[in-house]
């Protein structure tokens, strides 16, 4: 897939890449692409069964990228659904309340479609993005969900995240981007 966005597009943007261990390929590619376009990328490991992650070294985040697909690599069944949703909240809450002064973008990357557990996590992350977009609009925070398809390449998600993090993507909030 050819690169669609110009070099340096995200210069000055700080991205926090929050993920369970191990990170999923889709969100990891998006973090790498943001770095290629000039964004500062900070990694925050999140234990979905634990406490809020430490934001050590993260003074300000313009973009929070949550890897919901990575939860399915570490957990199984209902535990993976809970890990995807609880992990998203554990990642969003401290970053949104402490590091996103003056607004910011929150991108929730859902797992690829498949069994009922994956579908439940996809629906939950979409609902979280839509609900938080209403509640946090007054704070300038813009949550969106990306719902990759079974054939979605990591590069496609990476380009979409980079676009949403750019000034051209500032219009989008509460949206669910369904990819094929």
ChimeraX attribute file (.defattr): number of C-alpha atoms within 10 A of each C-alpha:
attribute: neighborCount
match mode: 1-to-1
recipient: residues
	/A:1	7
	/A:2	7
	/A:3	11
	/A:4	10
	/A:5	14
	/A:6	8
	/A:7	11
	/A:8	13
	/A:9	18
	/A:10	23
	/A:11	15
	/A:12	11
	/A:13	19
	/A:14	23
	/A:15	26
	/A:16	24
	/A:17	25
	/A:18	29
	/A:19	27
	/A:20	26
	/A:21	16
	/A:22	14
	/A:23	21
	/A:24	22
	/A:25	16
	/A:26	24
	/A:27	28
	/A:28	23
	/A:29	19
	/A:30	24
	/A:31	26
	/A:32	15
	/A:33	22
	/A:34	27
	/A:35	20
	/A:36	17
	/A:37	17
	/A:38	16
	/A:39	23
	/A:40	18
	/A:41	21
	/A:42	19
	/A:43	16
	/A:44	21
	/A:45	18
	/A:46	25
	/A:47	19
	/A:48	25
	/A:49	12
	/A:50	10
	/A:51	11
	/A:52	17
	/A:53	19
	/A:54	13
	/A:55	18
	/A:56	8
	/A:57	9
	/A:58	17
	/A:59	11
	/A:60	18
	/A:61	24
	/A:62	23
	/A:63	29
	/A:64	28
	/A:65	28
	/A:66	32
	/A:67	31
	/A:68	34
	/A:69	31
	/A:70	25
	/A:71	30
	/A:72	25
	/A:73	15
	/A:74	15
	/A:75	17
	/A:76	14
	/A:77	13
	/A:78	15
	/A:79	15
	/A:80	25
	/A:81	26
	/A:82	20
	/A:83	27
	/A:84	32
	/A:85	22
	/A:86	18
	/A:87	28
	/A:88	26
	/A:89	16
	/A:90	21
	/A:91	31
	/A:92	21
	/A:93	13
	/A:94	15
	/A:95	26
	/A:96	23
	/A:97	11
	/A:98	13
	/A:99	20
	/A:100	21
	/A:101	15
	/A:102	11
	/A:103	19
	/A:104	24
	/A:105	26
	/A:106	32
	/A:107	29
	/A:108	30
	/A:109	30
	/A:110	30
	/A:111	30
	/A:112	23
	/A:113	18
	/A:114	11
	/A:115	9
	/A:116	12
	/A:117	19
	/A:118	23
	/A:119	15
	/A:120	20
	/A:121	26
	/A:122	27
	/A:123	15
	/A:124	18
	/A:125	28
	/A:126	23
	/A:127	17
	/A:128	19
	/A:129	22
	/A:130	19
	/A:131	13
	/A:132	17
	/A:133	22
	/A:134	14
	/A:135	10
	/A:136	14
	/A:137	14
	/A:138	10
	/A:139	15
	/A:140	15
	/A:141	24
	/A:142	25
	/A:143	29
	/A:144	28
	/A:145	27
	/A:146	24
	/A:147	25
	/A:148	23
	/A:149	15
	/A:150	12
	/A:151	10
	/A:152	15
	/A:153	16
	/A:154	17
	/A:155	20
	/A:156	18
	/A:157	25
	/A:158	21
	/A:159	20
	/A:160	17
	/A:161	27
	/A:162	25
	/A:163	18
	/A:164	21
	/A:165	26
	/A:166	17
	/A:167	11
	/A:168	10
	/A:169	14
	/A:170	13
	/A:171	8
	/A:172	15
	/A:173	23
	/A:174	22
	/A:175	17
	/A:176	21
	/A:177	15
	/A:178	12
	/A:179	15
	/A:180	12
